[in-house]
Amino acid sequence: MFGKKKQKTGTRIKWSIISTGSAIAAAMLVRKTLKTSYEVVKHQPPPKNPYSPAIGWREAIVWTAATGAAMGVGRLLARRGAATAWEKKTGTAPPDQGND
């Protein structure tokens, strides 16, 4: 009984490492893509601190909304990709990932 519980814990830790790693990689890619896209469109770097009063409201809101949406989508794609790879490799769904 103890061996099965330890195996389950090991599986959860592996999944946690894989899903976290994929989310970090996705965040880095999204951040670089957003920055480059902003510079191409606006011909200037994105605001470093959208909370600063020196940044106009419109620019701050657009940058914040774009960043939030892109990060959310990137995280979703990364986790789904990691889950698909996990299922192909192990033949089972990742721990705590039901099909609901």
C-alpha positions in Angstrom: 0.0 0.0 0.0 2.8 2.4 0.8 4.5 1.8 -2.5 1.4 2.7 -4.5 1.0 6.0 -2.5 4.7 6.8 -3.1 4.3 6.1 -6.8 1.2 8.4 -7.0 3.2 11.1 -5.3 6.1 10.7 -7.7 3.7 10.9 -10.7 2.2 14.1 -9.3 5.6 15.6 -8.8 6.6 14.7 -12.4 3.4 16.2 -13.8 3.9 19.3 -11.7 7.5 19.8 -13.1 6.4 19.2 -16.7 3.3 21.5 -16.5 5.2 24.2 -14.7 8.1 24.0 -17.1 5.9 24.2 -20.1 4.0 27.2 -18.6 7.3 29.0 -17.9 8.6 28.4 -21.4 5.3 29.6 -22.9 5.4 32.7 -20.7 8.9 33.5 -22.0 7.8 33.0 -25.6 4.6 35.1 -25.2 6.5 37.9 -23.5 9.1 38.1 -26.3 6.4 37.9 -29.0 4.3 40.6 -27.4 7.3 42.9 -27.0 8.4 42.4 -30.6 4.8 42.8 -31.9 4.4 46.0 -29.9 7.6 47.4 -31.3 6.7 46.6 -34.9 3.2 48.2 -34.6 4.1 51.2 -32.4 7.7 51.8 -33.4 8.6 52.1 -29.8 9.2 49.7 -26.9 6.2 48.7 -24.8 5.6 50.5 -21.5 7.9 49.2 -18.7 5.5 50.3 -16.1 1.9 50.8 -17.2 1.0 52.0 -13.7 3.2 55.1 -14.2 1.3 58.4 -14.6 3.7 59.1 -17.4 1.9 56.4 -19.5 -1.4 57.4 -21.0 -4.5 55.5 -19.9 -5.2 54.1 -23.4 -1.7 52.8 -23.8 -1.6 51.3 -20.3 -5.0 49.6 -20.7 -4.2 48.2 -24.2 -0.8 46.9 -23.1 -2.2 45.3 -19.9 -5.2 43.7 -21.6 -3.0 42.4 -24.5 -0.5 41.0 -22.0 -3.1 39.3 -19.8 -5.0 37.8 -22.7 -1.8 36.5 -24.4 -0.4 35.1 -21.2 -3.7 33.3 -20.5 -3.8 31.8 -24.0 -0.1 30.8 -23.9 -0.6 29.1 -20.5 -3.6 27.2 -21.9 -1.7 26.1 -25.0 1.3 25.0 -22.9 -0.8 23.0 -20.4 -2.8 21.3 -23.1 0.3 20.5 -25.0 1.9 19.1 -21.9 -1.2 17.0 -21.1 -1.3 15.6 -24.7 2.4 14.7 -24.5 1.8 13.1 -21.1 -1.1 11.0 -22.3 0.9 9.8 -25.4 3.9 8.9 -23.2 2.1 7.3 -20.3 -1.3 6.2 -21.7 -3.1 8.0 -18.9 -4.4 11.5 -18.2 -2.2 13.7 -16.0 -2.8 13.6 -12.3 -5.8 15.7 -11.2 -6.8 16.3 -14.9 -10.2 14.8 -15.4 -12.0 14.9 -18.7 -14.7 17.2 -17.4 
